[in-house]
Amino acid sequence: MTRHDHSLPASYFGERYAANLDPWDFETSDYERAKYAATLDALPRDRYASVLEVGCSIGVLTEVLARRCDALVSLDLAERALERARERCRDLPHVRFELAQVPGQWPEGTFDLILLSEVVYYLDAGDVARLADRVQGCLRPGGEVVLVHWTGETHYPLTGDEAAERFIDGTRAFLRVQSQSRTDKYRLDVLACHEDARPRASA
């Protein structure tokens, strides 16, 4: 399987959603359902004031994550996916959706939880480093970051393990690994701010 050399463009995802509104079977997959439950179980706190979800797709995880926070900003780079997500979460006024391609585009605000579920391996190494800078610029003191990634074979720029390890290495100055778990299909990493870490302005 030939790997992409650079971060995947928005057109890659646009084409997939044009062909199938649920190209990764988020609504019907037992794997996704179990992974979402494990993700929510891994959250260190019962509730968060402000959460950022990067790569929300059609909003299946968004809908259940919204129950655990006072405010949720969910990003995706495919407008068709966001249309479905907005419809799914239409009765959740504390959820805001934005069209954005990270790390070049980033929302305003600060967050006490940032969820990066099945997204970091779409980026090349340089963009993972820029993503780490973005996270440092908006994560509140004491905040947490959760990574979830499929560990099987892909054609993405990075494998799930490469993506997670590069992000962890790039955030060692302000994040520490709080917990890690893996199944035969994915890994889940929970990172937390060092006690003495301070946010800084993002580039």
Contact map, one row per residue, 1 for C-alpha under 8 A:
11100000000000000000000000000000000000000000000000000000000000000000000000000000000000000000000000000000000000000000000000000000000000000000000000000000011000000000000000000000000000000000000000000000000
11110000000000000000000000000000000000000000000000000000000000000000000000000000000000000000000000000000000000000000000000000000000000000000000000000000001000000000000000000000000000000000000000000000000
11111000000000000000000000000000000000000000000000000000000000000000000000000000000000000000000000000000000000000000000000000000000000000000000000000000011111000000000000000000000000000000000000000000000
01111111000000000000000000000000000000000000000000000000000000000000000000000000000000000000000000000000000000000000000000000000000000000000000000000000001110000000000000000000000000000000000000000000000
00111110000000000000000000000000000000000000000000000000000000000000000000000000000000000000000000000000000000000000000000010000000000000000000000000000000010000000000000000000000000000000000000000000000
00011111000000000000000000000000000000000000000000000000000000000000000000000000000000000000000000000000000000000000000000110000000000000000000000000000000010000000000000000000000000000000000000000000000
00011111100000000000000000000000000000000000000000000000000000000000000000000000000000000000000000000000000000000000000001110010000000000000000000000000000010000000000000000000000000000000000000000000000
00010111110100000000000000000000000000000000000000000000000000000000000000000000000000000000000000000000000000000000000001100000000000000000000000000000000110000000000000000000000000000000000000000000000
00000011111110000000000000000000000000000000000000000000000000000000000000000000000000000000000000000000000000000000000000000000000000000000000000000000000000000000000000000000000000000000000000000000000
00000001111111000000000000000000000000000000000000000000000000000000000000001100000000000000000000001000000000000000000000000000000000000000000000000000000000000000000000000000000000000000000000000000000
00000000111111100000000000000000000000000000000000000000000000000000000000000000000000000000000000000000000000000000000000000000000000000000000000000000000000000000000000000000000000000000000000000000000
00000001111111110000000000000000000000000000000000000000000000000000000000000000000000000000000000000000000000000000000000000000000000000000000000000000000000000000000000000000000000000000000000000000000
00000000111111111000000000000000000000000000000000000000000000000000000000001100000000000000000000000000000000000000000000000000000000000000000000000000000000000000000000000000000000000000000000000000000
00000000011111111100000000000000000000000000000000000000000000000000000000000111000000000000000000000000000000000000000000000000000000000000000000000000000000000000000000000000000000000000000000000000000
00000000001111111110000000000000000000000000000000000000000000000000000000000000000000000000000000000000000000000000000000000000000000000000000000000000000000000000000000000000000000000000000000000000000
00000000000111111111101000000000000000000000000000000000000000000000000000000000000000000000000000000000000000000000000000000000000000000000000000000000000000000000000000000000000000000000000000000000000
00000000000011111111111000000000000000000000000000000000000000000000000000000101100000000000000000000000000000000000000000000000000000000000000000000000000000000000000000000000000000000000000000000000000
00000000000001111111100000000000000000000000000000000000000000000000000000000001000000000000000000000000000000000000000000000000000000000000000000000000000000000000000000000000000000000000000000000000000
00000000000000111111101000000000000000000000000000000000000000000000000000000000000000000000000000000000000000000000000000000000000000000000000000000000000000000000000000000000000000000000000000000000000
00000000000000011111111000000000000000000000000000000000000000000000000000000000000000000000000000000000000000000000000000000000000000000000000000000000000000000000000000000000000000000000000000000000000
00000000000000011111111000000000000000000000000000000000010000000000000000000001100000000000000000000000000000000000000000000000000000000000000000000000000000000000000000000000000000000000000000000000000
00000000000000001001111111100000000000000000000000000000010000000000000000000000000000000000000000000000000000000000000000000000000000000000000000000000000000000000000000000000000000000000000000000000000
00000000000000011011111111000000000000000000000000000000000000000000000000000000000000000000000000000000000000000000000000000000000000000000000000000000000000000000000000000000000000000000000000000000000
00000000000000000000011111000000000000000000000000000000000000000000000000000000000000000000000000000000000000000000000000000000000000000000000000000000000000000000000000000000000000000000000000000000000
00000000000000000000011111111001000000000000000000000000000000000000000000000000000000000000000000000000000000000000000000000000000000000000000000000000000000000000000000000000000000000000000000000000000
00000000000000000000011111111001100000000000000000000000000100000000000000000000000000000000000000000000000000000000000000000000000000000000000000000000000000000000000000000000000000000000000000000000000
00000000000000000000010011111001000000000000000000000000000100000000000000000000000000000000000000000000000000000000000000000000000000000000000000000000000000000000000000000000000000000000000000000000000
00000000000000000000000011111101100000000000000000000000000000000000000000000000000000000000000000000000000000000000000000000000000000000000000000000000000000000000000000000000000000000000000000000000000
00000000000000000000000011111111100000000000000000000000000000000000000000000000000000000000000000000000000000000000000000000000000000000000000000000000000000000000000000000000000000000000000000000000000
00000000000000000000000000011111110000000000000000000000000000000000000000000000000000000000000000000000000000000000000000000000000000000000000000000000000000000000000000000000000000000000000000000000000
00000000000000000000000000001111111000000000000000000000000000000000000000000000000000000000000000000000000000000000000000000000000000000000000000000000000000000000000000000000000000000000000000000000000
00000000000000000000000011111111111100000000000000000000000000000000000000000000000000000000000000000000000000000000000000000000000000000000000000000000000000000000000000000000000000000000000000000000000
00000000000000000000000001011111111110000000000000000000000000000000000000000000000000000000000000000000000000000000000000000000000000000000000000000000000000000000000000000000000000000000000000000000000
00000000000000000000000000000111111111000000000000000000000000000000000000000000000000000000000000000000000000000000000000000000000000000000000000000000000000000000000000000000000000000000000000000000000
00000000000000000000000000000011111111100000000000000000000000000000000000000000000000000000000000000000000000000000000000000000000000000000000000000000000000000000000000000000000000000000000000000000000
00000000000000000000000000000001111111110000000000000000000010000000000000000000000000000000000000000000000000000000000000000000000000000000000000000000000000000000000000000000000000000000000000000000000
00000000000000000000000000000000111111111000000000000000000000000000000000000000000000000000000000000000000000000000000000000000000000000000000000000000000000000000000000000000000000000000000000000000000
00000000000000000000000000000000011111111100000000000000000000000000000000000000000000000000000000000000000000000000000000000000000000000000000000000000000000000000000000000000000000000000000000000000000
00000000000000000000000000000000001111111110000000000000000000000000000000000000000000000000000000000000000000000000000000000000000000000000000000010000000000000000000000000000000000000001000000000000000
00000000000000000000000000000000000111111110000000000000000000001000000000000000000000000000000000000000000000000000000000000000000000000000000000000000000000000000000000000000000000000000000000000000000
00000000000000000000000000000000000011111110000000000000000000000000000000000000000000000000000000000000000000000000000000000000000000000000000000000000000000000000000000000000000000000000000000000000000
00000000000000000000000000000000000001111111000000000000000000000000000000000000000000000000000000000000000000000000000000000000000000000000000000000000000000000000000000000000000000000000010000000000000
00000000000000000000000000000000000000111111110000000000000000000000000000000000000000000000000000000000000000000000000000000000000000000000000001000000000000000000000000000000000000000000010000000000000
00000000000000000000000000000000000000000111110000000000000000000000000000000000000000000000000000000000000000000000000000000000000000000000000000000000000000000000000000000000000000000000000000000000000
00000000000000000000000000000000000000000011111100000000000000000000000000000000000000000000000000000000000000000000000000000000000000000000000000000000000000000000000000000000000000000000000000000000000
00000000000000000000000000000000000000000011111100000000000000000001000000000000000000000000000000000000000000000000000000000000000000000000000000000000000000000000000000000000000000000000000000000000000
00000000000000000000000000000000000000000000111110000000000000000001110000000000000000000000000000000000000000000000000000000000000000000000000000000000000000000000000000000000000000000000000000000000000
00000000000000000000000000000000000000000000111111100000000000000001110000000000000000000000000000000000000000011000000000000000000000000000000000000000000000000000000000000000000000000000000000000000000
00000000000000000000000000000000000000000000001111100000000000000000111000000000000000000000000000000000000000110000000000000000000000000000000000000000000000000000000000000000000000000000000000000000000
00000000000000000000000000000000000000000000000111110000000000000000111110000000000000000000000000000000000001111000000000000000000000000000000000000000000000000000000000000000000000000000000000000000000
00000000000000000000000000000000000000000000000111111000000000000000101110000000000000000000000000000000000000111110000000000000000000000000000000000000000000000000000000000000000000000000000000000000000
00000000000000000000000000000000000000000000000001111100000000000000000111100000000000000000000000000000000000101110000000000000000000000000000000000000000000000000000000000000000000000000000000000000000
00000000000000000000000000000000000000000000000000111111000001000000000111100000000000000000000000000000000000000111100000000000000000000000000000000000000000000000000000000000000000000000000000000000000
00000000000000000000000000000000000000000000000000011111000000000000000001110000000000000000000000000000000000000111101000000000000000000000000000000000000000000000000000000000000000000000000000000000000
00000000000000000000000000000000000000000000000000001111100000000000000001111000000000000000000000000000000000000001111000000000000000000000000000000000000000000000000000000000000000000000000000000000000
00000000000000000000000000000000000000000000000000001111111111000000000001110000010010000000000000000000000000000000000000000000000000000000000000000000000000000000000000000000000000000000000000000000000
00000000000000000000000000000000000000000000000000000011111100000000000000010100110010000000000000000000000000000000000000000000000000000000000000000000000000000000000000000000000000000000000000000000000
00000000000000000000110000000000000000000000000000000001111100000000000000000000111110010000000000000000000000000000000000000000000000000000000000000000000000000000000000000000000000000000000000000000000
00000000000000000000000000000000000000000000000000000001111111100000000000000000110111011000000000000000000000000000000000000000000000000000000000000000000000000000000000000000000000000000000000000000000
00000000000000000000000001100000000000000000000000000001111111110000000000000000000010010000000000000000000000000000000000000000000000000000000000000000000000000000000000000000000000000000000000000000000
00000000000000000000000000000000000100000000000000000001001111111000000000000000000000000000000000000000000000000000000000000000000000000000000000000000000000000000000000000000000000000000000000000000000
00000000000000000000000000000000000000000000000000001001001111111100000001000000000010001000000000000000000000000000000000000000000000000000000000000000000000000000000000000000000000000000000000000000000
00000000000000000000000000000000000000000000000000000000001111111110000000000000000000011000000000000000000000000000000000000000000000000000000000000000000000000000000000000000000000000000000000000000000
00000000000000000000000000000000000000000000000000000000000111111111000000000000000000000000000000000000000000000000000000000000000000000000000000000000000000000000000000000000000000000000000000000000000
00000000000000000000000000000000000000010000000000000000000011111111100000000000000000000000000000000000000000000000000000000000000000000000000000000000000000000000000000000000000000000000000000000000000
00000000000000000000000000000000000000000000000000000000000001111111111100000000000000000001011000000000000000000000000000000000000000000000000000000000000000000000000000000000000000000000000000000000000
00000000000000000000000000000000000000000000000000000000000000111111100000000000000000000000000000000000000000000000000000000000000000000000000000000000000000000000000000000000000000000000000000000000000
00000000000000000000000000000000000000000000011100000000000000011111110000000000000000000000000000000000000000000000000000000000000000000000000000000000000000000000000000000000000000000000000000000000000
00000000000000000000000000000000000000000000001111100000000000001111111100000000000000000000000000000000000000000000000000000000000000000000000000000000000000000000000000000000000000000000000000000000000
00000000000000000000000000000000000000000000001111000000000000000101111100000000000000000000010000000000000000000000000000000000000000000000000000000000000000000000000000000000000000000000000000000000000
00000000000000000000000000000000000000000000000011100000000000000100111110000000000000000000011100000000000000000000000000000000000000000000000000000000000000000000000000000000000000000000000000000000000
00000000000000000000000000000000000000000000000001111000000000000100111111000000000000000000011100000000000000000000000000000000000000000000000000000000000000000000000000000000000000000000000000000000000
00000000000000000000000000000000000000000000000001111000000000000000001111100000000000000000001111000000000000000000000000000000000000000000000000000000000000000000000000000000000000000000000000000000000
00000000000000000000000000000000000000000000000000011111000001000000000111110000000000000000001111000000000000000000000000000000000000000000000000000000000000000000000000000000000000000000000000000000000
00000000000000000000000000000000000000000000000000011111000000000000000011111000000000000000000011110000000000000000000000000000000000000000000000000000000000000000000000000000000000000000000000000000000
00000000000000000000000000000000000000000000000000000111100000000000000001111110110000000000000011111000000000000000000000000000000000000000000000000000000000000000000000000000000000000000000000000000000
00000000010010000000000000000000000000000000000000000010000000000000000000111110000000000000000000111000000000000000000000000000000000000000000000000000000000000000000000000000000000000000000000000000000
00000000010011001000000000000000000000000000000000000000100000000000000000011111110000000000000000100000000000000000000000000000000000000000000000000000000000000000000000000000000000000000000000000000000
00000000000001000000000000000000000000000000000000000000000000000000000000011111111000000000000000100000000000000000000000000000000000000000000000000000000000000000000000000000000000000000000000000000000
00000000000001001100100000000000000000000000000000000000000000000000000000000111111100000000000000000000000000000000000000000000000000000000000000000000000000000000000000000000000000000000000000000000000
00000000000000001000100000000000000000000000000000000000111000000000000000010111111110000000000000000000000000000000000000000000000000000000000000000000000000000000000000000000000000000000000000000000000
00000000000000000000000000000000000000000000000000000001111000000000000000010111111111000000000011100000000000000000000000000000000000000000000000000000000000000000000000000000000000000000000000000000000
00000000000000000000000000000000000000000000000000000000010000000000000000000011111111100000000000000000000000000000000000000000000000000000000000000000000000000000000000000000000000000000000000000000000
00000000000000000000000000000000000000000000000000000000011000000000000000000001111111110000000000000000000000000000000000000000000000000000000000000000000000000000000000000000000000000000000000000000000
00000000000000000000000000000000000000000000000000000001111101000000000000000000111111111000000000000000000000000000000000000000000000000000000000000000000000000000000000000000000000000000000000000000000
00000000000000000000000000000000000000000000000000000000001000000000000000000000011111111100000010000000000000000000000000000000000000000000000000000000000000000000000000000000000000000000000000000000000
00000000000000000000000000000000000000000000000000000000000000000000000000000000001111111100000000000000000000000000000000000000000000000000000000000000000000000000000000000000000000000000000000000000000
00000000000000000000000000000000000000000000000000000000011100100000000000000000000111111100000000000000000000000000000000000000000000000000000000000000000000000000000000000000000000000000000000000000000
00000000000000000000000000000000000000000000000000000000001001100000000000000000000011111111001000000000000000000000000000000000000000000000000000000000000000000000000000000000000000000000000000000000000
00000000000000000000000000000000000000000000000000000000000000000000000000000000000001111111100000000000000000000000000000000000000000000000000000000000000000000000000000000000000000000000000000000000000
00000000000000000000000000000000000000000000000000000000000000000000000000000000000000001111100000000000000000000000000000000000000000000000000000000000000000000000000000000000000000000000000000000000000
00000000000000000000000000000000000000000000000000000000000000000100000000000000000000001111111000000000000000000000000000000000000000000000000000000000000000000000000000000000000000000000000000000000000
00000000000000000000000000000000000000000000000000000000000000000000000000000000000000000111111100000000000000000000000000000000000000000000000000000000000000000000000000000000000000000000000000000000000
00000000000000000000000000000000000000000000000000000000000000000100011100000000000000000001111100000000000000000000000000000000000000000000000000000000000000000000000000000000000000000000000000000000000
00000000000000000000000000000000000000000000000000000000000000000100001111000000000000001001111110000000000000000000000000000000000000000000000000000000000000000000000000000000000000000000000000000000000
00000000000000000000000000000000000000000000000000000000000000000000001111000000000000000000111111000000000000000000000000000000000000000000000000000000000000000000000000000000000000000000000000000000000
00000000000000000000000000000000000000000000000000000000000000000000000011110000010001000000001111100000000000000000000000000000000000000000000000000000000000000000000000000000000000000000000000000000000
00000000000000000000000000000000000000000000000000000000000000000000000011110000010000000000000111110000001000000000000000000000000000000000000000000000000000000000000000000000000000000000000000000000000
00000000000000000000000000000000000000000000000000000000000000000000000000111110010000000000000011111000000000000000000000000000000000000000000000000000000000000000000000000000000000000000000000000000000
00000000000000000000000000000000000000000000000000000000000000000000000000111000000000000000000001111100110000000000000000000000000000000000000000000000000000000000000000000000000000000000000000000000000
00000000010000000000000000000000000000000000000000000000000000000000000000011000000000000000000000111111110000000000000000000000000000000000000000000000000000000000000000000000000000000000000000000000000
00000000000000000000000000000000000000000000000000000000000000000000000000000000000000000000000000011111110000000000000000000000001000000000000000000000000000000000000000000000000000000000000000000000000
00000000000000000000000000000000000000000000000000000000000000000000000000000000000000000000000000001111110000000000000000000011011001000000000000000000000000000000000000000000000000000000000000000000000
00000000000000000000000000000000000000000000000000000000000000000000000000000000000000000000000000001111110000000000000000000000000000000000000000000000000000000000000000000000000000000000000000000000000
00000000000000000000000000000000000000000000000000000000000000000000000000000000000000000000000000011111111000000000000000000000000000000000000000000000000000000000000000000000000000000000000000000000000
00000000000000000000000000000000000000000000000000000000000000000000000000000000000000000000000000011111111100000000000000000000000001000000000000000000000000000000000000000000000000000000000000000000000
00000000000000000000000000000000000000000000000000000000000000000000000000000000000000000000000001000000111110000000000000000000000000000000000000000000000000000000000000000000000000000000000000000000000
00000000000000000000000000000000000000000000000000000000000000000000000000000000000000000000000000000000011111000000000000000000000000000000000000000000000000000000000000000000000000000000000000000000000
00000000000000000000000000000000000000000000000000000000000000000000000000000000000000000000000000000000001111100000000000000000000000000100000000000000000000000000000000000000000000000000000000000000000
00000000000000000000000000000000000000000000000001000000000000000000000000000000000000000000000000000000000111110000000000000000000000000111000000000000000000000000000000000000000000000000000000000000000
00000000000000000000000000000000000000000000000011110000000000000000000000000000000000000000000000000000000011111100000000000000000000000111001000000000000000000000000000000000000000000000000000000000000
00000000000000000000000000000000000000000000000111100000000000000000000000000000000000000000000000000000000001111100000000000000000000000011111100000000000000000000000000000000000000000000000000000000000
00000000000000000000000000000000000000000000000101110000000000000000000000000000000000000000000000000000000000111110000000000000000000000010001111000000000000000000000000000000000000000000000000000000000
00000000000000000000000000000000000000000000000000111100000000000000000000000000000000000000000000000000000000111111000000000000000000100010000111000000000000000000000000000000000000000000000000000000000
00000000000000000000000000000000000000000000000000111100000000000000000000000000000000000000000000000000000000001111100000000000000000000000000011100000000000000000000000000000000000000000000000000000000
00000000000000000000000000000000000000000000000000001110000000000000000000000000000000000000000000000000000000000111111100000000000000000000000011110000000000000000000000000000000000000000000000000000000
00000000000000000000000000000000000000000000000000001110000000000000000000000000000000000000000000000000000000000011111100000000000000000000000001111000000000000000000000000000000000000000000000000000000
00000000000000000000000000000000000000000000000000000010000000000000000000000000000000000000000000000000000000000001111110000000000000000000000000111100000000000000000000000000000000000000000000000000000
00000000000000000000000000000000000000000000000000000110000000000000000000000000000000000000000000000000000000000001111111100000000000000000000000001000000000000000000000000000000000000000000000000000000
00000000000000000000000000000000000000000000000000000000000000000000000000000000000000000000000000000000000000000001111111100001000000000000000000001000000000010011000000000000000000000000000000000000000
00000000000000000000000000000000000000000000000000000000000000000000000000000000000000000000000000000000000000000000011111110000000000000000000000001000000111110111000000000000000000000000000000000000000
00000011000000000000000000000000000000000000000000000000000000000000000000000000000000000000000000000000000000000000001111110000000000000000000000000000000111000000000000000000000000000000000000000000000
00000111000000000000000000000000000000000000000000000000000000000000000000000000000000000000000000000000000000000000001111111111000000000000000000000000000111000000000000000000000000000000000000000000000
00001110000000000000000000000000000000000000000000000000000000000000000000000000000000000000000000000000000000000000000011111111000000000000000000000000000011000000000000000000000000000000000000000000000
00000000000000000000000000000000000000000000000000000000000000000000000000000000000000000000000000000000000000000000000000111111100000000000000000000000000001000000010000000000000000000000000000000000000
00000000000000000000000000000000000000000000000000000000000000000000000000000000000000000000000000000000000000000000000000111111110000000000000000000000000000000000000000000000000000000000000000000000000
00000010000000000000000000000000000000000000000000000000000000000000000000000000000000000000000000000010000000000000000000111111111000000000000000000000000000000000000000000000000000000000000000000000000
00000000000000000000000000000000000000000000000000000000000000000000000000000000000000000000000000000010000000000000000100111111111100000000000000000000000000000010011001000000000000000000000000000000000
00000000000000000000000000000000000000000000000000000000000000000000000000000000000000000000000000000000000000000000000000001111111110000000000000000000000000000000011001000000000000000000000000000000000
00000000000000000000000000000000000000000000000000000000000000000000000000000000000000000000000000000010000000000000000000000111111111000000000000000000000000000000000000000000000000000000000000000000000
00000000000000000000000000000000000000000000000000000000000000000000000000000000000000000000000000000110000000000000000000000011111111100000000000000000000000000000000000000000000000000000000000000000000
00000000000000000000000000000000000000000000000000000000000000000000000000000000000000000000000000000000000000000000000000000001111111110000000000000000000000000000001001100000000000000000000000000000000
00000000000000000000000000000000000000000000000000000000000000000000000000000000000000000000000000000000000000000000000000000000111111111000000000000000000000000000000000100000000000000000000000000000011
00000000000000000000000000000000000000000000000000000000000000000000000000000000000000000000000000000010010000000000000000000000011111111100000000000000000000000000000000000000000000000000000000000000011
00000000000000000000000000000000000000000000000000000000000000000000000000000000000000000000000000000000000000000100000000000000001111111110000000000000000000000000000000000000000000000000000000000000010
00000000000000000000000000000000000000000000000000000000000000000000000000000000000000000000000000000000000000000000000000000000000111111110000000000000000000000000000000100100000000000000000000000011110
00000000000000000000000000000000000000000000000000000000000000000000000000000000000000000000000000000000000000000000000000000000000011111110000000000000000000000000000000000000000000000000000000000011111
00000000000000000000000000000000000000000000000000000000000000000000000000000000000000000000000000000000000011100000000000000000000001111111000000000000000000000000000000000000000000000000000000000011110
00000000000000000000000000000000000000000000000000000000000000000000000000000000000000000000000000000000000001111100000000000000000000111111101100000000000000000000000000000000000000000000000000000010000
00000000000000000000000000000000000000000000000000000000000000000000000000000000000000000000000000000000000001110000000000000000000000000111111000000000000000000000000000000000000000000000000000000110000
00000000000000000000000000000000000000000000000000000000000000000000000000000000000000000000000000000000000000010000000000000000000000000011111000000000000000000000000000000000000000000000000010101110000
00000000000000000000000000000000000000000000000000000000000000000000000000000000000000000000000000000000000000010000000000000000000000000001111100000000000000000000000000000000000000000000000111100000000
00000000000000000000000000000000000000000000000000000000000000000000000000000000000000000000000000000000000000111000000000000000000000000011111110000000000000000000000000000000000000000000000110000000000
00000000000000000000000000000000000000000000000000000000000000000000000000000000000000000000000000000000000000011100000000000000000000000010011111000000000000000000000000000000000000000000011110000000000
00000000000000000000000000000000000000000000000000000000000000000000000000000000000000000000000000000000000000001111000000000000000000000000001111100000000000000000000000000000000000000000011100000000000
00000000000000000000000000000000000000000010000000000000000000000000000000000000000000000000000000000000000000001111100000000000000000000000000111110000000000000000000000000000000000000001111000000000000
00000000000000000000000000000000000000000000000000000000000000000000000000000000000000000000000000000000000000000011110000000000000000000000000011111000000000000001000000000000000000000011110000000000000
00000000000000000000000000000000000000100000000000000000000000000000000000000000000000000000000000000000000000000001110000000000000000000000000001111100000000000000000000000000000000000111100000000000000
00000000000000000000000000000000000000000000000000000000000000000000000000000000000000000000000000000000000000000000111110000000000000000000000000111110000000011001000000000000000000000111000000000000000
00000000000000000000000000000000000000000000000000000000000000000000000000000000000000000000000000000000000000000000010000000000000000000000000000011111000000010000000000000000000000001110000000000000000
00000000000000000000000000000000000000000000000000000000000000000000000000000000000000000000000000000000000000000000000000000000000000000000000000001111100000111000000000000000000000011110000000000000000
00000000000000000000000000000000000000000000000000000000000000000000000000000000000000000000000000000000000000000000000000000000000000000000000000000111110000110000000000000000000000001100000000000000000
00000000000000000000000000000000000000000000000000000000000000000000000000000000000000000000000000000000000000000000000000000000000000000000000000000011111000100000000000000000000000000000000000000000000
10100000000000000000000000000000000000000000000000000000000000000000000000000000000000000000000000000000000000000000000000000000000000000000000000000001111100100000000000000000000000000000000000000000000
11110000000000000000000000000000000000000000000000000000000000000000000000000000000000000000000000000000000000000000000000000000000000000000000000000000111110000000000000000000000000000000000000000000000
00110001000000000000000000000000000000000000000000000000000000000000000000000000000000000000000000000000000000000000000011100000000000000000000000000000011111100000000000000000000000000000000000000000000
00111111000000000000000000000000000000000000000000000000000000000000000000000000000000000000000000000000000000000000000011110000000000000000000000000000001111100000000000000000000000000000000000000000000
00100000000000000000000000000000000000000000000000000000000000000000000000000000000000000000000000000000000000000000000011111000000000000000000000000000000111111110000000000000000000000000000000000000000
00000000000000000000000000000000000000000000000000000000000000000000000000000000000000000000000000000000000000000000000010000000000000000000000000000011110111111110000000000000000000000000000000000000000
00000000000000000000000000000000000000000000000000000000000000000000000000000000000000000000000000000000000000000000000110000000000000000000000000001111000001111111000000000000000000000110000000000000000
00000000000000000000000000000000000000000000000000000000000000000000000000000000000000000000000000000000000000000000000000000000000000000000000000001010000001111111100000000000000000000010000000000000000
00000000000000000000000000000000000000000000000000000000000000000000000000000000000000000000000000000000000000000000000010000000000000000000000000000000000001111111110000000000000000000000000000000000000
00000000000000000000000000000000000000000000000000000000000000000000000000000000000000000000000000000000000000000000000110000001000000000000000000000000000001111111111000000000000000000000000000000000000
00000000000000000000000000000000000000000000000000000000000000000000000000000000000000000000000000000000000000000000000110000000000000000000000000101000000000011111111100000000000000000000100000000000000
00000000000000000000000000000000000000000000000000000000000000000000000000000000000000000000000000000000000000000000000000000000000000000000000000000000000000001111111110000000000000000000000000000000000
00000000000000000000000000000000000000000000000000000000000000000000000000000000000000000000000000000000000000000000000000001001100000000000000000000000000000000111111111000000000000000000000000000000000
00000000000000000000000000000000000000000000000000000000000000000000000000000000000000000000000000000000000000000000000000000001100100000000000000000000000000000011111111100000000000000000000000000000000
00000000000000000000000000000000000000000000000000000000000000000000000000000000000000000000000000000000000000000000000000000000000000000000000000000000000000000001111111110011100000000000000000000000000
00000000000000000000000000000000000000000000000000000000000000000000000000000000000000000000000000000000000000000000000000000000000000000000000000000000000000000000111111110000000000000000000000000000000
00000000000000000000000000000000000000000000000000000000000000000000000000000000000000000000000000000000000000000000000000000001100100000000000000000000000000000000011111111000000000000000000000000000000
00000000000000000000000000000000000000000000000000000000000000000000000000000000000000000000000000000000000000000000000000000000000110010000000000000000000000000000001111111111000000000000000000000000000
00000000000000000000000000000000000000000000000000000000000000000000000000000000000000000000000000000000000000000000000000000000000000000000000000000000000000000000000111111111000000000000000000000000000
00000000000000000000000000000000000000000000000000000000000000000000000000000000000000000000000000000000000000000000000000000000000000000000000000000000000000000000000001111110000000000000000000001000000
00000000000000000000000000000000000000000000000000000000000000000000000000000000000000000000000000000000000000000000000000000000000000010000000000000000000000000000000000111111000000000000000011001100000
00000000000000000000000000000000000000000000000000000000000000000000000000000000000000000000000000000000000000000000000000000000000000000000000000000000000000000000000100111111100000000000001111001000000
00000000000000000000000000000000000000000000000000000000000000000000000000000000000000000000000000000000000000000000000000000000000000000000000000000000000000000000000100110111110000000000001111000000000
00000000000000000000000000000000000000000000000000000000000000000000000000000000000000000000000000000000000000000000000000000000000000000000000000000000000000000000000100000011111100000000111100000000000
00000000000000000000000000000000000000000000000000000000000000000000000000000000000000000000000000000000000000000000000000000000000000000000000000000000000000000000000000000001111100000000111100000000000
00000000000000000000000000000000000000000000000000000000000000000000000000000000000000000000000000000000000000000000000000000000000000000000000000000000000000000000000000000000111110000000111000000000000
00000000000000000000000000000000000000000000000000000000000000000000000000000000000000000000000000000000000000000000000000000000000000000000000000000000000000000000000000000000111111000011110000000000000
00000000000000000000000000000000000000000000000000000000000000000000000000000000000000000000000000000000000000000000000000000000000000000000000000000000000000000000000000000000001111100011100000000000000
00000000000000000000000000000000000000000000000000000000000000000000000000000000000000000000000000000000000000000000000000000000000000000000000000000000000000000000000000000000000111111111000000000000000
00000000000000000000000000000000000000000000000000000000000000000000000000000000000000000000000000000000000000000000000000000000000000000000000000000000000000000000000000000000000011111110000000000000000
00000000000000000000000000000000000000000000000000000000000000000000000000000000000000000000000000000000000000000000000000000000000000000000000000000010000000000000000000000000000001111100000000000000000
00000000000000000000000000000000000000000000000000000000000000000000000000000000000000000000000000000000000000000000000000000000000000000000000000000111000000000000000000000000000001111110000000000000000
00000000000000000000000000000000000000000000000000000000000000000000000000000000000000000000000000000000000000000000000000000000000000000000000000011111000000010000000000000000000001111111000000000000000
00000000000000000000000000000000000000000000000000000000000000000000000000000000000000000000000000000000000000000000000000000000000000000000000000111110000000011000000000000000000111101111100000000000000
00000000000000000000000000000000000000100000000000000000000000000000000000000000000000000000000000000000000000000000000000000000000000000000000001111000000000000000000000000000000111000111110000000000000
00000000000000000000000000000000000000000000000000000000000000000000000000000000000000000000000000000000000000000000000000000000000000000000000001110000000000000001000000000000111110000011111000000000000
00000000000000000000000000000000000000000110000000000000000000000000000000000000000000000000000000000000000000000000000000000000000000000000000111100000000000000000000000000000111100000001111100000000000
00000000000000000000000000000000000000000000000000000000000000000000000000000000000000000000000000000000000000000000000000000000000000000000000111000000000000000000000000000011111000000000111110000000000
00000000000000000000000000000000000000000000000000000000000000000000000000000000000000000000000000000000000000000000000000000000000000000000011110000000000000000000000000000011110000000000011111000000000
00000000000000000000000000000000000000000000000000000000000000000000000000000000000000000000000000000000000000000000000000000000000000000000111100000000000000000000000000000111000000000000001111101000000
00000000000000000000000000000000000000000000000000000000000000000000000000000000000000000000000000000000000000000000000000000000000000000000010000000000000000000000000000000111000000000000000111111000000
00000000000000000000000000000000000000000000000000000000000000000000000000000000000000000000000000000000000000000000000000000000000000000000110000000000000000000000000000000000000000000000000011111000000
00000000000000000000000000000000000000000000000000000000000000000000000000000000000000000000000000000000000000000000000000000000000000000000000000000000000000000000000000000000000000000000000001111100000
00000000000000000000000000000000000000000000000000000000000000000000000000000000000000000000000000000000000000000000000000000000000000000000100000000000000000000000000000001110000000000000000011111110000
00000000000000000000000000000000000000000000000000000000000000000000000000000000000000000000000000000000000000000000000000000000000000000001100000000000000000000000000000000100000000000000000000011111000
00000000000000000000000000000000000000000000000000000000000000000000000000000000000000000000000000000000000000000000000000000000000000011111100000000000000000000000000000000000000000000000000000001111100
00000000000000000000000000000000000000000000000000000000000000000000000000000000000000000000000000000000000000000000000000000000000000011100000000000000000000000000000000000000000000000000000000000111110
00000000000000000000000000000000000000000000000000000000000000000000000000000000000000000000000000000000000000000000000000000000000000011100000000000000000000000000000000000000000000000000000000000011111
00000000000000000000000000000000000000000000000000000000000000000000000000000000000000000000000000000000000000000000000000000000000011111100000000000000000000000000000000000000000000000000000000000001111
00000000000000000000000000000000000000000000000000000000000000000000000000000000000000000000000000000000000000000000000000000000000011001000000000000000000000000000000000000000000000000000000000000000111
